[in-house]
Structures are given as structure tokens and as C-alpha cells.
């Protein structure tokens, strides 16, 4: 009997390769989210430090309107950049979710193929055992038949 061959082996190998690629893409997307979150944290820390420095510089002293307007404009710009950074993180998080969804789908496909291969292999082994049993039965029958003929 010929050796076991899974007809969908190439498909299974391709699915495994797709899964590995998707894992790498997910890891890259997660790293990008972490990098952007760290950047957001630095931006927030910088703004908080600048607010503290502004408060410490001026305390309860009177502040000129032009200086206050300039500072307000600067903080508005910083807050805009912070909001943009938050929006970027939300988009990146959606991309991470998409990569996870694709990975889950590919993993399910791979699992189905693996189960199918196991099932086909068990069928092959069962058929092999049947062939072996048939061979042993024929061998026994021949031995019995030859022994019976020699006894005559």
C-alpha cells in the first residue's frame, strides 16, 4: 500500500504561512499602538509640566493679556496634537482588532485542516490494518491448506 498522502497538504502549508505572517503583522500593529501610546503619554506629561511651570512662574502675580493669549494659543495647539494622537491610537487599535480577527479566522481554517488530516490519516491507518489483516488471513489459509495437503 502506498504511503499516506494528504491531498490538501499544500493548502495546509499555505495556511500555516498565512498564519505566521498574520501573527507578525499583529505584533507590528501592537508595537505601533504601544509606541503611539508612549508618545501620547510623553505629550501629556510635557503639557502638565508646562502648566506647572507657568503656574509656578506667575503664581498669584498679574499676567499680561498678550502673554496669557499666547500661552492659551500654545496650549490649544498642544491639545490639538494630543487629540490627533488619540485619534491615531483609536485607528491603530481598530487595525489591531482587524489583524486579530484575520488571525482568528486563519487559525480556525488551519485547525479544520489539521483535524481533516488527522481524520484522513486514521482512515488510512484503518485501511492499512485491514489490508494487513487480509494478508495475514490469506497467509494463514495458505499455510493451513498446504499443511492439510501434506497430511494426505
C-alpha positions in Angstrom: 0.0 0.0 0.0 1.3 3.4 -0.8 2.4 5.8 1.9 -0.1 8.3 3.4 -0.5 11.4 1.4 -2.8 14.3 2.5 -4.2 15.9 -0.7 -4.6 19.3 1.0 -1.0 19.4 2.4 -0.1 22.4 0.2 -3.2 24.3 1.3 -2.4 23.4 4.9 1.2 24.7 4.5 0.0 27.9 2.8 -2.5 28.4 5.7 0.3 28.0 8.2 2.4 30.5 6.4 -0.5 32.9 6.3 -1.0 32.4 10.0 2.7 33.2 10.7 2.5 36.3 8.5 -0.7 37.5 10.3 1.0 36.9 13.7 3.9 39.1 12.6 1.5 41.8 11.3 -0.4 41.7 14.5 2.8 42.1 16.5 3.9 45.0 14.4 0.5 46.7 14.8 0.6 46.1 18.6 4.1 47.6 18.8 2.9 50.6 16.8 0.0 51.1 19.2 2.4 50.9 22.2 4.8 53.4 20.5 1.9 55.8 19.9 0.6 55.4 23.4 4.0 56.2 24.8 4.2 59.2 22.6 0.8 60.4 23.9 2.0 59.8 27.5 5.0 62.0 26.8 2.9 64.7 25.2 0.6 64.7 28.2 3.5 64.8 30.7 5.1 67.7 28.8 1.9 69.7 28.8 1.4 69.0 32.5 5.0 70.1 33.2 4.5 73.3 31.2 1.2 74.1 33.0 3.0 73.6 36.3 5.9 75.8 35.2 3.5 78.5 34.0 1.7 78.4 37.3 4.9 78.5 39.3 6.3 81.4 37.2 3.3 83.5 37.7 1.8 82.3 40.9 -0.7 84.9 42.1 1.0 87.7 40.1 -0.9 89.5 37.4 -0.4 88.2 33.9 -0.4 90.4 30.8 -3.3 89.6 28.5 -0.9 89.2 25.5 1.1 86.6 27.4 -2.0 84.8 28.5 -3.3 84.7 25.0 0.0 83.4 23.7 0.0 80.7 26.3 -3.6 79.8 25.6 -2.8 79.6 21.9 0.2 77.3 22.6 -1.8 75.0 24.9 -4.7 74.9 22.3 -2.1 73.7 19.8 -0.7 71.1 22.2 -4.2 69.9 23.0 -5.0 69.6 19.3 -1.8 67.5 18.8 -2.8 65.4 21.8 -6.3 64.8 20.3 -4.8 63.9 16.9 -2.5 61.5 18.7 -5.6 59.9 20.5 -7.4 59.6 17.1 -4.3 57.9 15.7 -4.3 55.4 18.6 -8.0 54.7 18.0 -7.3 54.0 14.3 -4.3 51.8 15.2 -6.4 49.9 17.8 -9.0 49.2 15.1 -6.2 47.9 12.8 -5.0 45.6 15.7 -8.6 44.3 16.0 -8.7 43.6 12.3 -5.4 41.7 12.5 -6.7 39.7 15.4 -9.9 38.9 13.5 -8.0 37.8 10.5 -5.6 35.7 12.7 -8.5 34.0 14.4 -10.1 33.2 11.0 -6.9 31.8 9.6 -6.3 29.8 12.8 -9.8 28.3 12.5 -9.0 27.3 8.9 -5.7 25.7 10.0 -7.4 23.8 12.8 -10.1 22.5 10.4 -7.4 21.3 8.0 -5.4 19.7 10.8 -8.5 17.8 12.0 -9.2 16.7 8.5 -5.7 15.5 8.0 -5.9 13.5 11.3 -9.2 12.0 10.2 -7.7 11.1 6.8 -4.7 9.6 8.5 -6.8 7.5 10.8 -8.8 6.3 7.8 -5.5 5.4 6.1 -4.3 3.5 9.1 -7.6 1.6 9.4 -7.4 0.6 5.7 -3.8 -0.4 6.2 -4.8 -2.6 9.1 -7.5 -4.2 7.0 -5.0 -4.9 4.2 -2.6 -6.4 6.7 -5.3 -8.5 8.3 -6.4 -9.7 4.9 -2.8 -10.6 4.0 -2.4 -12.5 7.4 -5.7 -14.3 6.8 -4.6 -15.4 3.3 -1.2 -16.4 4.6 -2.9 -18.5 7.4 -5.3 -20.0 4.9 -2.4 -21.0 2.6 -0.4 -22.4 5.5 -3.5 -24.4 6.6 -4.3 -25.5 3.1 -0.6 -26.5 2.4 -0.5 -28.3 5.8 -3.7 -30.2 5.0 -2.4 -31.3 1.7 0.9 -32.6 3.2 -1.1 -34.6 5.7 -2.9 -36.5 3.0 
